[in-house]
Amino acid sequence: MPEYPIIVMTGATSGIGQIAAIEIAKRGAHFVLTARNKERAKATEKLIREASPNTEVDFYFGDLSLMHDVRRIGLEIKQNYSKINVLIHNAGLHGFEQRVTSEGFAEMIAVNYLTPWLLTNLLKDSLVKAKNAKIINVASEASRNHGELKLPYDLTDTSPFTLRGSSKIYGKTKLLNIMFTGELVRQFSGTLVNANALNPGFNNTGLERELRISSVLGKVLEFLNIGDPKRGADIIVRLALDSEYERVTGGYFNVGTGDKIDPIYPGKDVSMQQSLWNDTKELLLEYIN
């Protein structure tokens, strides 16, 4: 049996993450996937094995909105895998009303940003030990509609919002993903670990969790050929495996063309990136010790 790269991935049991996992499996991978729902995990494993029968798939179960679960999952993965070749943060949520977790965090911030930050830190040693490891953060051009970034306030803001106001909160979490990616370059300086972010474009997936009309809307969008999730999955696969991105780090890449995007301010602001890192570290200190 050939030794395939160890690929840790969140959000692989549906949408573009599931499609990306299937495509990556065809090129050879040992998957370490997170999931909350065991039935979805089982269905995803079946699809992956149908595409590539010899692919190893290991699941770690937990709720990625809870830092306690993320810590447990991260430590379990670290214990079982001394080397990790690719870490893909794909799990994401666009909530249309405010939900606060039992730990006191806004759910959207927790899933979209705090989880990638914490999981990356927990798996840092395993990434460094692997040759040319990659961290891939699924961001979004929704980041351009982020309102005003206020640190550290935004990390703990649990104010209510409406359907209309949700877009700015979601955009803000995706801006944080881009800024986090930039700071990772400095945090992994002197190692062979690369970090990049991507814009997957609009994808017609995952709407059913929030919108009653989503099944109808999904069918309309599919008929109009809008939001094809295969395009979003493709840029994930390319960043994970294609040689053209092998030595690239700190970039933000677009769906379709694969070209670099210049993020909106303060996406590239070094001092803001560092402030975000320090504020997040202080906020999550109990989970990384």
Summary of the structure (lengths in Angstrom):
residues: 289
radius of gyration: 17.7
end to end distance: 37.3
largest distance: 52.6
contacts: 967
relative contact order: 0.14
helix: 48%
strand: 13%
